[in-house]
Amino acid sequence: MNAARSKLRTGLRCGAFLLFVFCVFPTVADTSRPALAAIASAHPLATQAGMEILADGGNAFDAAVAVSAALAVVEPYSSGIGGGGFWLLHRARDDFEVMVDGREKAPLAASRDMYLDADGEVVPDLSVDGALAAGIPGEPAALDHIARHYGRLPLARSLRPAIRLAREGFVVDAYYRKLAQFRLAVLQNNPEAAGIFLHDGEVPEEGYRIVQPDLADTLAAIARFGNAGFYRGPVARALVDGVRAGGGIWTMEDLAQYRVVEREPIQVAFQGLRITSASPPSSGGVALATMLNILSTFELTELDAATHAHVVIESMRRAYQDRSVYLGDPDFVAIPVPRLTSAGHAGRQARSIQLDRVTPSSTLPGRVLKTGGRDTTHFSILDGAGNRVAATLSVNYPFGACEVPPGTGVLLNDEMDDFSAKPGVPNVYGLVGAEANAIEPGKRPLSSMSPTFIESKDGVAVLGTPGGSRIITMVLLGILDQAAGNKPDSWVSLPRYHHQYLPDTVQHEPDAFDADMIKSLTLRGHTLKQLNAEYGNMQAIYWDRNTGQVFAASDPRGIGDSRVGLFRRR
Ligand code: DON
């Protein structure tokens, strides 16, 4: 990372914010509600959409609908109404917490070996590019659900900024160009997608306007008819026809059957903090609980920097081992969550850690996992009443399946690749899964997305990030940094490192370790792998209950925008 640039950007944001807070903050802090609201998202136009809804009397949940829908328009490479995600909600008035699971589902005609050829080998790219890679989208149902059950405003109001952005267009920037370039050949293969996201079949120049009238119409149908505007009627018909023409297997029944599920989040205590995160079919909360439980058994503040990093890495190794073996869709497989998140399990794992040397992954049973980039998206919202939302949304790979059913404007996800197509064969992120994550009709693929809250008597944090299998370790590093007393600008810009059990390497950003640290970790037996790029795009908020201040920060690696403001209920 360009440290100077990131410091400057973060500093400017906090500077502007602090000035504002000192001007408007009441003299005595109310520890039950923040008074100030904040939004941190991966795109300025999405943050703006959420702010518009808060200013119009919406709560954090309405703003979440607006931000999700706006991201679906202006960050087509990350998430969309053709994709899914997890929305972690906290309702202030009764402290109710829930995870709205809008994860994609395998079509009913899906089968375990659908991505294998006659010889039983995985067909390259079949689960990544094109209509057969697409799961049944969950985002439209989730937005309708959140608006109806938790919002104050009608769904149609909260979708308005996104509809406007789709009709009027948004301007291509360098970030868009990079991701379009990455998927250029696949986008070029689908005339409908190329017509929307490319310019004359090539990556659009900076300043080119992407206008999406079909997507605006589909969003308008959802605004008018809710769920039915997408999962039934003419939009559903066009989606199914387009998917089938592209070699996919969706049916009208698949769409009509889709339901979001409200799931109890995973909770874990760590150093006086209460961490709440995503439950299966995400592996995030369980893995975070395992790592934090293991780390709780160490006096972290008494460890030198290298030993600290070593035990963190060893906790990652063990949590990802469990992930590879046990986790999948809880509606299909029995997951021993209480055992995996128990102190007893962590204690046994912690006792196997030696401070002066690695535990080679080859000495532990499990399966291979790997990497992720900067597509997928996360946003964090806090409103003045203390309601909050952490949401991580995805179409999986950049621009998803790179296919749009004609006339719908809906970019299909390629989330089917998050299943294990065949034991032992890695997916696009290098993930190799177990039986628990095999393809079955109607099943949700295992995810790493980890929208997270951290709460203590002193404050409340909302955070998360994209980044494939590295999502969970990024959130872990953020939690540890919060426990050390730092604020969101630090969590989002921290140098990152990651271990996922297999391959048995410590992947790290270029600036993550200095020479002493590298030497010390290498001496312990770690194999370090410096990545040639930064990763992640964290969006975070912290409300300090004691001072009343609210801090928000967007990862300097991305183009996100975080804002804090005062909104009065009308
Ligand atoms: O659900 C998951 O874990 C993946 N589909 C997320 C993909 C992702 O974060 C891509 N990355 N940057």
Boltz pocket constraint, residues with backbone or C-beta under 6 A from the ligand:
constraints:
  - pocket:
      binder: B
      contacts: [[A, 372], [A, 373], [A, 374], [A, 375], [A, 376], [A, 394], [A, 395], [A, 396], [A, 397], [A, 415], [A, 418], [A, 446], [A, 447], [A, 448], [A, 449], [A, 465], [A, 466], [A, 467], [A, 468], [A, 469], [A, 471]]
      max_distance: 6.0
